[in-house]
Amino acid sequence: MRLTGFQSGLDINQMVSDLMKAQRMPMNKLTQQKQLLEWKRDDYRETNRLLNDFRNLSFDMTLQKTYSQKTVTSTNDKVTATASSSASNVSYTLSDVQIAKVATNSSTSSAMKDSTTKLDVTTSLWEQRDKFGSFQTKTVTDAAVANTESTFTLGGKVDGSSLDTITVRMADGTTLVDYEVITSSVSDIVGNQVYLNEETGEFTFASAFTEDVTVEPINIAAFDFEFKITTYNQAGEAVPQTFSFNGDQSMDDIVKEINNSNLGLTAFYDEFKGGLVVAKREAGSFNPSATGKEIEFEGDFLTGVMNLDQTAETGGTPATVTINGVVTERNSNTFTINGVTFTLKEDMLGQSAVINVANDTDQTFDAVKNYITKYNELIEKINAKTGEPIYRDYKPLSDEEKESLSEKQIEQWEEKARSGLLRNDSILTSGLGKMRSALYESVSGLTGQYDQLAQLGITTSSNYRDKGKLIIDEDKLKAAIANDPNSVMQMFTSNGENGTGLGIARKLRNAAESTIKGIEARAGNAARTAQQFTIGRELLNVDQRISAFERRMQTVEDRYWRQFTAMEKAIGQSNQQSTQLMSQFFSG
């Protein structure tokens, strides 16, 4: 901040500021021009978003599935069905249904040591190992103690109560020495004893060996264990999965892992029977082997601890059904024939169900109606933009001007300032013209009853203020769809091959595409740089002019300050001379 005006008594800061305001008038016009360009670019892009949505909808209207959806009815709710768009309009009679059964297996006997013992499914298995009738064991065959060492470890927790002694084979290969296992403390070792740390699985002898020795195989309760389950998918392919656990995990953890796997199983622990129950989620028989089971087990934990026997499996049987008088067998309760998917829900012996497949005319009607509605909404918004009034007295506000206005006033002002930026825009009006032509023209070369929208009850509004909106006679449209649905479809989807013209949806899509490209060339999109579209280049040019003007304004302001500083200096010198003259007069 400059401190000036001491000599002249003038407010130099304010004077320079006022002079610069006059100098900056062209700058205000440049910033207004930039703001208008940005608003225009944004309006174009918003219109392009609407056109892009309509283009995507037009693509959907060129697809056969939009017009060929099926409705399916059943005379018996024990059988339901759905149909794809490719299904024919046919009837099926299903009778003497025996549904496929889910494969299930459960523990053949309780895993607990007696009928009064209950497993806490949330507590670690290791803490409850004494509750099992036969907890999983493992045999360690590779334990050894090297020369000068006094310890070896089995890794993981070891149950000392199940291990009375271990045998060490000396280096000569024939001498065997038995050691009593204690679990109290290493300091309690006496004679031929070895201390077992049950938490770490480390064995400690009283002293180090003077030769390499090996430990005879040790049979202990298994802290770590794994098992494998295999199921079969609908293609008859095996789906195996191996599970690994340790004693710190609970039965709930094991059940959760099985249920979250890709095996398609539901498992739970039956607290009443003290066993595990495993069932496939999908009913049917998928194992291609005639004697195979749907759920196969491997691993001592499942077969030895939980007492699961895959030969005890129940269910896993296919469905049998008579279809149009032909007895057939299906692996699953859900199967597909010629685009119709049947679902068998209950046994239906001595009963029948008639399945009828027909065109879903309501869905076709809804699709056409929605398409026309979206077209009307699109042209209404574009017409509103191209018809906006221009308020020439309302220019974009500068930052200084906004300071004196409320937010509401700024909003109202800017609404008028940006009005009419796309008024009578050539790209938009041309696009509207192309779309109107696509709607009015007939589709040549069609063999059905209809080739014009008017024949379907879709006509242009007679009210000129609607500016080309379409009106739907719903009764007439429904009747046309019911009478010749294929002709209605062709009128929208025809691809212009084999002597036919383009369908209405394809022509509208092309018109929207052409307009989108024109707008992108002028206003760009998120993927384009400013150099790649017209308004972007104009904005760059304005920014360059603003930068150049700012540099020039800085030069002008510096010149003003130099001039006023020189004036202050001259006034100061004059005042000093006057003071000297006055002092000489009075002293003389």
GURO-380991 format. One record per residue: x, y, z of N, C-alpha, C in turn; residue in three letters. Coordinates in steps of 0.1 Angstrom, whole numbers, plus 2048, in hexadecimal, padded with zeros to 3 digits. Atoms other than C-alpha are relative to their C-alpha. Layout:
BEGIN
XYZXYZXYZALA/...
//
This chain:
BEGIN
8097F480080080080080980C800MET/7F87F380180E8227F67FA80A809ARG/8047F57F880D83F80E80480D7F9LEU/7FE7F580880985E7F97F780C804THR/8087F57FE7FA8817F880480980BGLY/7FC7F77F580D89081580480E7FCPHE/7FC7F280481A8AD8017F48077F9GLN/80B7FA8077FC8B37EB7F3801807SER/80C8017F97E18A98037F57F97F8GLY/80A8078087D08957E88007F1803LEU/80180F7FF7C38717EA8057FA7F3ASP/7FA80580D7DB8637D07FB7F27FDILE/80480E8027D083F7D67F28007F9ASN/80D8008067AC8477CE8008067F1GLN/7FF7FA80D7B685D7B08057F57F6MET/7FA80B8097CB8407A17F57F57FEVAL/80A80A8017AF8287A87F58047F6SER/80B7FB80979583E7968058007F2ASP/7FA7FF80D7AD8437798017F27F9LEU/7FF80E8057B281D7767F37FA7FDMET/80D80480478D8177767FC8037F2LYS/8027FB80D78A82B7578087F87F6ALA/7F78078097A88197487FB7F17FEGLN/80480E8017997F77507F27FD7FAARG/80D8028077787FC73E8017F57F5MET/7FF80A80A7847E77218027F2806PRO/7FF80C7F978E7CC73A7F37FA804MET/80D8057FC76B7C97477F87FA7F4ASN/80680680B75F7C37248067F27FCLYS/7FA80D8027787A77207FB7F5809LEU/8048097F676E7967407F17FC7FETHR/80E8038037497997368007F67F4GLN/7FF80980C7527897148047F2804GLN/7FC80E7FB76376C7267F57F9807LYS/80B8077F974676673D7F57FC7F7GLN/80A80480A72E7667208047F37F8LEU/7FB80C80774374D70D7FF7F3809LEU/80180C7F774573672C7F27FC802GLU/80E8037FE71F7387317FB7F97F3TRP/80480680D71A73070C8057F27FFLYS/7FB80E80073171270E7F97F7809ARG/8088097F671F70572D7F27FD7FBASP/80D8038066FD70971C8007F67F5ASP/7FE80A80B7096F66FE8027F2806TYR/7FD80D7FB7176DA7137F47FA808ARG/80C8067F96F76D77287F67FB7F5GLU/80980580B6E36D47078067F37FBTHR/7FA80D8056FC6BA6FC7FD7F4809ASN/80380B7F76F66A671B7F27FB7FEARG/80D8048036D16A67137FF7F87F3LEU/80080780D6D869B6EF8077F3801LEU/7F980D7FE6F06806FB7F67F6806ASN/80A8087F96D56727127F67FB7F5ASP/80A80480A6BC6726F58067F67F5PHE/7F98098096D66626DE8017F2805ARG/7FF80E7FA6DB6456F67F27FA801ASN/80D8058006B66416FA7FC7FB7F2LEU/80380480E6B36406D48067F37FCSER/7FA80C8026CC6256D37F97F4806PHE/80980B7FA6B76106EB7F47FD7F7ASP/80C80280869A6166D48037F97F3MET/7FC80780C6AD6066B78027F1803THR/7FE80E7FD6B05E56CA7F37F8800LEU/80C8088016985C96C47FA7FD80DGLN/8058047F36965C06E97F680B806LYS/8097F67FB6845E16EF7F27FD7FCTHR/80E8038056665D56DB7FC7F2801TYR/80480E8016675B06DF8017F980ESER/8018067F26645AB7057F47F8801GLN/80B8097FF64E58F70F7FA80080ELYS/8088027F363358A7297FD7F1801THR/80380E7FE62F5677387F67FE80BVAL/80A8037F661155974B8017F1803THR/80080E7FC60E53875E7F27FE807SER/80C8047FA5EE5267688017FA80ETHR/7FD8067F35FF51878780C806806ASN/7F57F87FA61452C79F80B7F7805ASP/7F58097FC62950C7A680B8007F5LYS/7F77FE80B63A51478580080E7FBVAL/7FF7F38066465367798098007F5THR/7F77FF80C65854275A80280E7FCALA/7FD7F480666855F7498057FD7F2THR/7FC80280E67056472480980B7FCALA/7F77F680668C5767127F98067F3SER/8067FA80C68558C6F48007F77F4SER/7FF80980B68F5706DD7F67F5800SER/80980B7FF6755586E97F48027F7ALA/80C7FF80965854F6D27F3800809SER/80D8007F96335546DC7FA7F27FFASN/80480E80062C5306E67F97FD80EVAL/8058057F461B51C7018077F3804SER/7FA80C7FB62A5017177F77FA80BTYR/8078077F56184E772D80A7F8808THR/7F78087F762C4DA74B7F77F980ALEU/8078087F761F4BE7608097F6807SER/7F980A7F96294A377980E805804ASP/7F37FA7FC6454B97878057FB80DVAL/7F98037F365D4AC7A180D809800GLN/7F57F68006754C87AA80D7FA804ILE/7F38047FC69A4C47AE80280380FALA/7FE7FE7F16A64C07D280E805802LYS/7F37FB7FC6C24D27E38097F5807VAL/7F78097FA6E04BD7EC80480480EALA/7FE7FC7F26E54BC8128087F5806THR/7F88097F86FE4AB82980280580EASN/7FE7FC7F27024AB84F8087F5807SER/7F78097F871849B8697F77F3804SER/80780D7FE70F47686D7FE7FE80FTHR/8018017F171447989380680D806SER/7FB7F47FA71C4948AC80F800801SER/7F27FE7FF73F4A28AC80580280EALA/7FD7FE7F273D4A78D18037F3807MET/7FC80C7F974B48E8EA7F47F9807LYS/80C8067FA7294888FA7F480A7FDASP/80C7F98037054948F77FE80C809SER/8017F57F87084AD91380980C7FDTHR/7F67F68037254C09057FC8097F4THR/8047F780A71D4DF8F180C8097FBLYS/7F67F78067344F38DA7FC80E800LEU/8037F28017365188DD8068057F2ASP/7FC7FD80E7365238B880880C7FFVAL/7F97F38017465458C080E7FF807THR/7F38027F97645378D48097F87F8THR/7F680880878452A8C57FF7F1802SER/80080F8007855058BD80A7FB809LEU/7F58057F87A65018CE7FD80080FTRP/8048007F279850C8F07F67F6803GLU/80B80A7FD77C4F38EC8047F27FAGLN/7FC80C8067914D68DE7FC7F3808ARG/80480B7F77884C08FC7F17FC7FFASP/80E8038027634C28F27FD7F67F5LYS/80280880C7684AF8D28027F1803PHE/7FE80E7FE76548A8D080D7FC7FAGLY/7F38038077834898B980580D7FASER/7FB7F48067964A98B480A7FD7F6PHE/7F780380B7AB4AB89580E7FF805GLN/7F28027FC7CE49E8998098017F4THR/7F680080A7EE4A088580D7F9805LYS/7F38067FC80F48D88580C8087FATHR/7F47F88048304A088580B7F67FFVAL/7F580A80384C48B87580E8067FETHR/7F47F98048674A586E80780880BASP/7FA7F97F58704B289180E7FB803ALA/7F28047FE8954B389980680B809ALA/7F97F77F88AE4C38B180F7FF7FBVAL/7F28008058D04CE8A380A7FF80CALA/7F58017F78F14C98B580280E807ASN/7FE7F47F88F64E38D17F3807803THR/80D7FA7FE8D14EB8D17F87F980AGLU/8088067F68B74E48EC7F18017FESER/80F7FE8028964ED8DC7FD7FC7F1THR/80680180E8804E58BE7F1804801PHE/80E7FB7FF85D4F28B57F87F97F5THR/80980680A83F4E48A47F880B7F9LEU/8077F580683150789C7F1800803GLY/80E7FF7FC80F5128AA7FE7F980EGLY/8048057F37FD5078C98007F0800LYS/80080E7FF8014E38D67F97FC80DVAL/8078047F47EA4D18EF8097F6807ASP/7F78087F98014C39097F97F4807GLY/80780B7F97E64AE91A7FF7F37F8SER/80180C8087E64978FC80E7FA7FDSER/7F280480380C4928FC8077FD80DLEU/7F98047F381C47E91980F8007FEASP/7F280180283E47790A8038027F1THR/7FB80080E85347D8EB80D7F7800ILE/7F580980186F4668DE80A8077F7THR/7F57FA8078914738D28097F57FBVAL/7F780A8068A645E8BA80E8077FFARG/7F37FA7FF8CB4648C08077FF7F2MET/7F980080D8E54698A48037F37FAALA/7FC80E8058EE4448A27F57F97F9ASP/80B8058078CB43E8957F97F5806GLY/80680B7F98C34228AD7FC80380FTHR/8027FD7F28C44318D07F3809801THR/80C7F87FE8A143E8DB80080480FLEU/8017FB7F289C4548FA7F2806801VAL/80D7FA7FE87A45C90880180B80AASP/8017F47F887247E9177F2802804TYR/80D7FC7FA85548692E7FD80E7FDGLU/8047F28048424A59227F980680CVAL/8077F87F583A4BF93D7FD80E7FAILE/8057F38058284E093880080A80ATHR/8017F67F582D4F195980A80C7FESER/7F67F680184E50495580D7FA7FBSER/7F38058048705009458097FD80CVAL/7F88027F487F5039677FD7F3808SER/80480C7F986D4E49738067F37F9ASP/7FA80C8078804CD95B80A7F9809ILE/7F68097F98914B096C8027F37F8VAL/7FE80D8078A149195D7FC8017F1GLY/80480180E89348693C7F28067FEASN/80C7F98028784A093A80280B7F5GLN/8007F580A8704BA91F7F4809802VAL/80B7F67FE85C4DA9237FA8047F3TYR/8087FC80C8404E290A7F980D803LEU/8077F47FF8355059067F37FF7F7ASN/80C8048088114FE8FB7FB80C7F7GLU/8047F580880C5218ED8088017F3GLU/7F77FE80C82A5218D58037F27F9THR/7FC80D80682F4FB8D080F7FD801GLY/7F28027FE8534FD8DB8037F780BGLU/7FB80A7F68644E08ED80E804804PHE/7F37FC7FB8824E89048057F4809THR/7F980B7F889A4CD91280880680BPHE/7F87FB7F48AE4D093280D8067FCALA/7F37FB8048CE4D591F8017FE7F1SER/7FE80180F8DB4D88FB8067F27FDALA/7FB80D8048E24B88E880E8027FAPHE/7F28008059064B08DD8017F97F3THR/80180680D8FB4A08BD7F38037FAGLU/80D7FE8068E04A38A37F67F5803ASP/80A80A7FC8C04918AE7F38037F8VAL/80D7FE80689E48B89F7F57FB80ATHR/80B8037F787C4898B07F77F67F8VAL/80980980686746B8A97F28067FDGLU/80C7FA8038454728997F780380CPRO/8087FC7F582E4858B07F18027FBILE/80E7FF8048084828AE7F980A80AASN/8067F57F77F74A38BC7F38057FAILE/80C7F98057D74B68BA80480B7F6ALA/7FC7F780A7D84CB89B7FA80E803ALA/8047F27FE7D74F18A17FC8067F2PHE/8037FC80E7D84F887B7FA7F47F8ASP/80680B8087C24E48647FA8067F3PHE/8067FC80C7B34E68417F77F57FBGLU/8088098067984D582D7FC8057F2PHE/8047FC80D78A4D580A7F27FC7FDLYS/80E8038047664D67FD7FF8037F1ILE/8027FF80F75D4D17D87F17FF7FDTHR/80E80180573B4D97C88008017F1THR/80180080F72F4DA7A47F680B7FCTYR/8087F58057214F77907F67FA7F5ASN/80A80580A7054F57758067FA7F4GLN/7FA80680C71E4EC75A8067F3804ALA/7FB80D7FB7284CD76F80F801803GLY/7F17FF7FD74B4DC77680280080FGLU/7FD8017F275B4D579780480E805ALA/7FC7F37FA75F4F47AE8067FC80EVAL/7F98037F37794EB7C980480C808PRO/7FB7F57F87835017E68067FA80DGLN/7F98057F479D4FA8027FF80B80ATHR/8017F77F579850A82480B7FD80APHE/7F68017F67B351183D7FD80780CSER/8047FA7F37AD51886280A7FD80APHE/7F88047F47BE5188847F780080CASN/8088027F57B25118A67FB80C807GLY/8057F47FB7AD5358AF7F38047FAASP/80D7FD80678F5368987F57F8805GLN/80C8077FA76C52C8A27F87F97F5SER/8088078097525168927F880B7F7MET/8077F68087405368878098057F5ASP/7F77FB80A75F5418748017F67F5ASP/80080A80A7605208627F48007F7ILE/80D80080773B52185980080C7F7VAL/8007F480873F54584D8087FF7F3LYS/7F780280B75C53C8367FA7F77F5GLU/80780980A7485208267F58077F9ILE/80B7F880572A53682180480B7F6ASN/7FC7F580973E5528118097FB7F4ASN/7F880580B75153B7F97F87FF7F3SER/80780180E7495357D47FA7F27FEASN/80580E80273C5127DB7F17FF7FFLEU/80E80080171851C7DC7FA7F880CGLY/8048087F571350D7FF7FA80880BLEU/8047FA7F470051581E8037F680BTHR/7FC8097F570F50783E7FC80680DALA/8027FB7F27065098638037F5809PHE/7FD80A7F670F4F88837F37FD808TYR/80C8047F96F24E48928047FD80FASP/7FC8027F36F64E98B77F97F5807GLU/80880B7FA6DB4D08C08067F27FDPHE/7FA80D8036EB4B38AD80F800801LYS/7F17FF7FE70F4C08B28077FD7F3GLY/7FA80380D7174BE88D7FF80C7F6GLY/8007F680A71C4D286D7F67FC7F5LEU/80A80380B7014D58528048097F4VAL/7FB7F980D70B4DE82E7F67FD7F5VAL/80A80280A6F24E48128038097F4ALA/7FF7F780C6F44F17EE7F580A7FFLYS/80A7F68016E15107E77F77FE7F4ARG/80880280C6D65057C57FC7F17FFGLU/80580E8016C04E67C18047FA7F3ALA/7FD80780C6C94CC7A880C7F6801GLY/7F58098016E24B279D80A8057F5SER/7F67FA80A7024C078C80D7F87FFPHE/7F480980171D4A67937FE7F77F4ASN/80280880C7224957718027F1803PRO/7FE80E7FD72D4757827F37FA805SER/80C8067FC71045D7867FF7FD80EALA/8008037F271B4537A880680B809THR/7FA7F57F872A4747B37F6808808GLY/8087F87F871D48B7CD80280F7FDLYS/8007F28037154B07CB80A80880AGLU/7F77FA7F772A4B87EA80B7F6804ILE/7F58097FC74C4A77EF80980680AGLU/7F87FB7F57624A980E80D7F9800PHE/7F38067FE7874A481480680780CGLU/7FA7FA7F579A4AA8347FA7FA80DGLY/8038077F479A49A8577F6809809ASP/8097F87F87884B88677F17FD7FDPHE/80E8038047684B28537FC7F2802LEU/80480E7FF76948D8518037F980DTHR/7FC8067F377A4848727FB80780CGLY/8047F87F57714A08897F1803800VAL/80E7FC80274F4AC87C7F77F47FBMET/80880C8047454898707F78017F4ASN/8077FF80D73A49384D8047F57F7LEU/7FE80C80A7364768347F98047F3ASP/8067FC80C7304808107F67F67FAGLN/80A80A80471E45F80A7F3801806THR/80D7FE7F970346A8227F880C7FAALA/8077F48066F948780B7F17FC7FCGLU/80D8028056D448B8057FC80B7F6THR/8047F680A6C249E7E980A8007F5GLY/7F87FF80C6D64AA7CC7FB7F87F4GLY/80680780B6BD49B7B47FA80A7F6THR/8057F780A6B24AA7937F0801800PRO/80F7FF80168F4B678A7FB7F87F5ALA/80680780B6784A17757F28077FDTHR/80B7F980465C4B17617FB7FB7F2VAL/80580480D6454A97447FC80E7F9THR/8027F38076464C672A7F97FC7F2ILE/80780380C62C4C470E8007F17FDASN/80280E80262849F71480D7F8800GLY/7F380780164E49771480680180EVAL/7FA8007F365E48C73580F8037FFVAL/7F27FB80167F49D73B80680280ETHR/7FA7FE7F36984A175780A80C7FFGLU/7F87F48006AA4C176180880180CARG/7F77FF7F56C84C77777FB80980BASN/8047F67F76B84E57877F18037FFSER/80E7FC8006964F37907FE80C7F7ASN/8017F580A69E5107788077FC7F3THR/7FA80480C6A45087547F98087F5PHE/8057F880B69F5197327FE7F77F3THR/80480780D68E50C7127FC80B7F6ILE/8037F780B68F5226F27FD80E806ASN/8017F37FC6935427057F680280CGLY/8097FF7F567953A7208067F980CVAL/7FA8057F36875357447F57FC809THR/80A8057F767251F75A8067FE80EPHE/7FC8027F267351D7807F67F7806THR/8098097F96654FF79280180380FLEU/8007FD7F265A5087B57FC7F5809LYS/80580B7F86484EA7C27FD7F47F8GLU/80480C8076404C67BA7F28027FBASP/80D7FE8076224C47A37FB7F37FAMET/80580D80561849F7A07F18017FDLEU/80E8008035F749B78E7FA80D7FCGLY/8057F28035F54C07868088057F4GLN/7F97FB80C5FF4D57687FF810801SER/7FF7F28016084F97608028047F1ALA/7FF7FB80E60350B73F80780D800VAL/7F87F480161D5257377FE8067F2ILE/8027F980D61453F71C80A80B7FFASN/7F77F580362D55670C7FA8097F5VAL/8067F780A6215756FA80880D800ALA/7F97F380162E5976EF7FB80980CASN/8047F77F662E5B170B7FE80E7FAASP/8037F480761D5CD6F980080C809THR/8007F47F761B5E371880E805801ASP/7F27FB7FF6415E471A8048087F3GLN/7FD7F980D6445EE6F57F980D800THR/8077F38006296096FA80780980APHE/7F97F77F663C61671980D8057FAASP/7F37FC80665D6177057FE80B7F6ALA/8027F680A64E62A6E87FB80D806VAL/8057F47F963B6426FF80B808807LYS/7F47F97F965A6497148098077F6ASN/7F77FB80A66E64F6F47FA80D7FBTYR/8067F48056556696E780080A80AILE/8007F67F565367970980E807801THR/7F37FA7FF67967D70B8038097F4LYS/7FE7F780C67968B6E77F980E803TYR/8077F47FD65F6A56F280880880AASN/7F97F97F66736AE71080D8067FAGLU/7F47FB8076936B26FB7FD80C7F8LEU/8027F48096846C96E17FA80C808ILE/8057F57F86726DD6FC80C808806GLU/7F57F97FA6936E570D8098077F5LYS/7F87F980B6A66EC6EC7F880C7FBILE/8087F58046897026E080180C80AASN/8007F57F668A71570180E8077FFALA/7F27FA8016B071B6FC8018097F4LYS/7FF7F980C6AD7266D87F680C7FFTHR/80A7F580069073D6E080180980CGLY/7FE7F77F569D74E6FF80280F7FCGLU/7FE7F280469B7746FE80E805804PRO/7F37FA7FD6BB7896FF7FE80D807ILE/8017F37F86BE7A471980D8077FFTYR/7F37FA8036D97BA70B80480A80BARG/7FC7F67F66D87D27298067F880CASP/7FB8077F56E37B674080D7F97FCTYR/7F38068037087AF73E8057F880CLYS/7FB8077F471C79775480680A80APRO/7FB7F87F57247A677680E7FE803LEU/7F28017FB7477AF7818007FD80FSER/7FF8037F27537A57A37FC80C809ASP/8037F47F97507C97AF7F1802800GLU/80E7FE80172C7CB7A37F87F6808GLU/80780B7F87237AA7B480080480FLYS/7FE7FD7F172F7B87D67F4809805GLU/80B7F77FB7127D17D77F27F97FESER/80D8078036F77B67CE7FF7F4809LEU/80280C7F86E779A7E28017F47F6SER/7FF80C8086EA7767D67F47FE7F7GLU/80C8018086C67767CA80080A7F4LYS/7FF7F680B6CC7967B680A7FC7F5GLN/7F68048096EB7887A77FA7F47F7ILE/80680B8076D876879D7F68057F5GLU/80A7FA8096BC77C78D8078077F4GLN/7F97F980B6D479277A8077F77F6TRP/7F980A8096E977576D7F77F87F7GLU/80A8078086CA7637627FC8077F3GLU/8037F880C6C278074A80D8027F8LYS/7F37FE8076E77857418037F47F7ALA/7FC80C8086EB7617347F47FC7F8ARG/80B8038086C97607248028037F1SER/7FF7FD80E6C875D6FE80E7FD7FAGLY/7F38038066EC7506F97FF7F67F5LEU/80280A80B6DF7346E37F48037F8LEU/80C7FD8076C27476D48037FF7F1ARG/80080280E6BC73C6B080E7F97FCASN/7F38068036DC7276B27FF7F67F4ASP/80180880C6E27176908027F1802SER/7FE80E7FE6EF6F669D7F47F9806ILE/80C8067F96D16F06B47F48007F7LEU/80C7FF8096B76FC69B8017F67F5THR/7FD80A80B6C76E66807FD7F2806SER/80380D7FA6C66C86987F27FD802GLY/80E8027FE6A26CE6A07F97FD7F3LEU/80680380D69A6CF67B8027F27FBGLY/7FD80E8046AB6AE6757F77F6807LYS/80880A7F869869D6917F18017FCMET/80D7FF8046776AB6857FE7F87F3ARG/80180780D67E69E6628007F1802SER/80080F7FD68667B6707F37FB805ALA/80D8047FB66467A6817F68017F5LEU/80B7FE80A64F6866648027F77F4TYR/7FE80980C65F6706497FB7F2802GLU/80380E7FF65264E64280C7F77FFSER/7F58098016696306457FD7F77F4VAL/80280780D66C6216228047F1801SER/7FC80D80266D5FD6197FB7F680AGLY/8058097F565B5EE6387F57F87FALEU/80A8098056455D06327F47FF809THR/80B8017F762E5D56507F680A7FDGLY/80B7F780260F5EA65580480F802GLN/7FD7F27FC62060966280E8057FBTYR/7F37FA80363B62065580180F803ASP/8007F27FB6316426647FB80180EGLN/8047FF7F262D64E6887F1803801LEU/80E7FC7FF60A65C6807F87F3800ALA/80880D8005FE6386798007F980EGLN/7FF8057F360863069D7F880980ALEU/8077F77F75F464D6AB80980B806GLY/7F77F67FB6126646B080180B7F5ILE/8017F580960D6866A080680D806THR/7FA7F37FB61B6AA6A37F4808806THR/80A7F87FA6086C16BA7FC80B7F7SER/8057F58095F26DA6A880280E806SER/7FE7F37F95FB6F56C280E8057FCASN/7F37FB80561770A6B280A80380BTYR/7F77FD7F56247136D48077F4805ARG/7F980C7FC62E6EF6DA80C7FD7F7ASP/7F48008086476F36BE8057F17FCLYS/7FC80D8056466D06B07FF7F480AGLY/80280B7F663D6BB6CF7F77F67FALYS/80880B80562E6996C87F57FD80ALEU/80C8047F860B68E6D47FE7F17FEILE/80280E8016046696DB7F17FD802ILE/80D8067FE5E26596D68027F2805ASP/7FC80D7FA5E863D6EF7F87F47FBGLU/80880C8055CB6276E48047FC7F2ASP/7FC80480E5D66286C080E7FA800LYS/7F38068005FA6216C97FF7F2806LEU/80280D7FA5F06036DF7FA7F67F6LYS/80680880A5DA5F66C380A7FC7F5ALA/7F680280A5F65F96AA80B7F5805ALA/7F680A7FA60F5E66C17FA7F2801ILE/80680D7FF5F65CA6C77FE7FA7F2ALA/80480580E5ED5C86A280C7FB7F8ASN/7F48048086105C769380C805807ASP/7F47FB7F862C5CA6AD80D8007F8PRO/7F38018076475C069480180C7F7ASN/8007F480963D5DD67C80480C808SER/7FC7F57F863F5F569980F800803VAL/7F28027FD6615E86A28098057F4MET/7F87FD80C66E5EB67E80080F7FDGLN/8017F180366260F67B80A808808MET/7F67F97F867961969780E7FA7FEPHE/7F38068006966006928067FD7F3THR/7FB80480D69A5FB66D80E8067FDSER/7F27FC8026BF5FC6648048057F2ASN/7FE7FB80D6BB6076408067F67F6GLY/7FC80A8096C55E66317F57F97F9GLU/80A8078086B35D16177F58097FBASN/80A7F78066A25EF6077F7807809GLY/8087F97F66945FD62780780D804THR/7FA7F47FB6996206358047FF80EGLY/7FD8007F26A76296567F4801809LEU/80B7FF7F669062467480080E807GLY/8017F37FA68464368780A80280BILE/7F77FE7F569963C6A680E8017FAALA/7F37FE8066B863869080280E7FAARG/7FF7F38066B165867D80180B80BLYS/8007F67F56AB66B69E80E7FF807LEU/7F38027FA6CB65C6AC80B8077F8ARG/7F67F98086DF66868E7FF80F800ASN/8027F17FF6D068B69080680580DALA/7FA7FC7F36D968D6B580F7FF800ALA/7F18018016FC6806AE80680B7F8GLU/7FB7F580870169A69380080D807SER/8007F47F86F66B66AA80A80080BTHR/7F68017F570C6AA6C680E8037FBILE/7F37FE80672A6AA6AF80280F7FDLYS/7FF7F18037226CE6A480280880CGLY/7FE7F87F371F6DA6C880E7FD806ILE/7F38037FB73F6C86D280B8087F8GLU/7F67F98077526D96B680080F804ALA/8007F27FC7466FB6C380280180FARG/7FF7FE7F17446F56E98087F6807ALA/7F780B7FA75A6D66EE7F87F780AGLY/8058087F57556BD70A80B7FE80AASN/7F68027F57686B172980D7FA7FBALA/7F480680578169E7148088087F6ALA/7F97F880978B6BA6FD80780C807ARG/7F97F47FB7A56D57037FA80C7F9THR/8057F380579D6FA6FD8038027F1ALA/7FB7FE80E7B06F96DC7F77F87F6GLN/80780A8097986DE6CE7F28047FEGLN/80D7FB8037786F26CD7FF80F7FFPHE/8007F280476D7146C180080980CTHR/8017F77F57627246E280D7FF809ILE/7F48017F97817166F380B8097FBGLY/7F67F78067977286DA7FD80E803ARG/8047F27FD7837486DF80480480FGLU/7FC7FD7F278874570580F802802LEU/7F27FF7FF7AD74070180480E7FBLEU/7FD7F38067AE75F6EB7FD80C80AASN/8047F57F679B77470580980080CVAL/7F68017F47B276772180D8077FCASP/7F47F98057D077370C7FF80F800GLN/8027F18007C17957077FF80680EARG/8017FB7F27B879872C80E801806ILE/7F37FF7FB7DC78F73580880B7FBSER/7F97F58067EA7A871D7FB80D805ALA/8067F37FB7D27C372980480280FPHE/7FB7FF7F27DC7BB74E80E806800GLU/7F27FB8008007C174580180F7FCARG/8007F28047F87E17347FA80980BARG/8057F87F47E37ED75280A80280BMET/7F57FF7F68007E676980A80B7FCGLN/7F77F68058167FC7537F980E802THR/8067F37FF7FC8187537FF80480EVAL/8017FD7F17F781677980D805805GLU/7F37FC7FC81C81877E80480E7FBASP/7FD7F280581E8377687F880A808ARG/8087F77F780284777C80780380DTYR/7F97FE7F381584179C80D8087FETRP/7F47F980283584E78E7FD80F7FEARG/8047F280282386E7827FC80780DGLN/8057FA7F38128747A480C80180APHE/7F47FF7F783386C7B680880C7FDTHR/7F87F48048458867A17F980D804ALA/8087F47FC82989F7A880280280FMET/7FE7FF7F182C8987CE80E805803GLU/7F27FC7FE85189C7CC80280F7FCLYS/7FF7F280484E8BD7B97F980A80AALA/8077F87F68348CA7D280980180DILE/7F88007F384B8C07EF80C80A7FEGLY/7F47F78038698D37DF7FB80E801GLN/8057F28008538F27DA7FD80480ESER/8047FC7F28468F17FE80D802808ASN/7F37FE7F986A8EE80A80680D7FDGLN/7FB7F380487590C7F67F880B806GLN/8087F67FA85892080280380280FSER/7FD8007F286091782680E808802THR/7F37F97FF8849238217FF80F7FEGLN/8017F280287A9448127F980780BLEU/8087FA7F586194B82E80A80180CMET/7F77FF7F487C94384880A80B7FESER/7F67F580389495C8377F980D802GLN/8077F37FE8799778367FF80380FPHE/8027FD7F287297485B80D802808PHE/7F37FF7F889697086680780E7FCSER/7FA7F48048A098F8527FB80C807GLY/
//
